Amino acid sequence: MVHAAGLLIFRRNNDRVEVLLTHPGGPFWAKKDVWSIPKGEVDEGESLEQALVREFKEETGFDIPPGERIDLGTFAQGTRKTNHIWAVEGDVDVSKFVCESTFTTEWPPKSGQKQAFPENDRAAWFELNVAKQKVFDAQRVFVDRLAAHLGLNLVESPQQQSLL
């Protein structure tokens, strides 16, 4: 089982709560409107705390804002990965986003050419209800847990209501 550690930064913007999400990089995700909580795999011999700090910096270029970290728990992403996510209140300027992590893939497909792409190509702030619709399915639980911690009720989208 692979373990990943991540951080969901939130800020209060007037009467709204917004969270910082990143968009996966590379050609596969280029035209998809799916976003992620900044997170990454825990290396062998590394604690969750160490991985959290390292991965957040690599994935966003930002240091973790000071403040109390809220443990949002874990959630299994299929049978292969377990995500451990925390939240902290803070603010970052997304215009200064820089992803330091890259991956290599064959591109264009079947060309035999390898290209490097950033793991994330941008970051943005989203209101909680919008964030819940945009994140990967296995990460929605963390948006819900943050909302519950803050005493907020998220409105289900018409799509989510039809699934109930």
Residue, then its C-alpha position, 0 to 999 in steps of 0.5 A: m500500500v502506498h501512502a500519500a500526505g497532503l494539505l488542504i489550505f483554506r481561507r475565509n473570504n468575506d462570508r465564504v470559505e475557499v480552498l487551494l487546489t492544484h490542476p494535474g499537469g501533462p497532456f492527459w489532464a490538459k483539457k480536463d477540469v479535475w483538480s487535486i489536493p496538493k499531496g504526494e507519496v511518502d518516501e521510505g523512512e520518511s514520516l507523514e509530517q516530513a512528507l507533508v512539508r516536502e510534498f507541499k513545497e514540491e507541488t506548489g512552491f509554497d511553504i506551509p502557512p503557520g497555524e494549527r493543522i487540522d487532521l482530516g484523517t485518511f481515505a483509501q484511494g482504491t486498493r493501491k493508495t491511502n491519502h492522509i490529509w491535513a488542513v490549515e488556514g492560510d493564504v498564498d498568492v496563486s500567481k506565484f505558484v511553481c511546481e518543482s516536481t515533474f514526471t516523464t511520459e511518452w509524448p506524443p503517444k507511440s512516438g518513442q519520444k519522452q517528455a517531462f511535464p510538471e506534476n501540477d500546471r496551476a493552482a487556484w482557489f475554489e469555494l467549498n461547494v465548487a471544490k467538492q465538484k472539481v476534486f478527484d472522487a476519492q478526495r471529496v471526503f476531505v472537503d466534507r470533513l473540512a466543512a464539518h470541522l468549520g460547522l458548514n453544510l455543503v449544498e449538494s449539486p443537482q448531479q450529486q442529489s440525483l445519485l442519492 
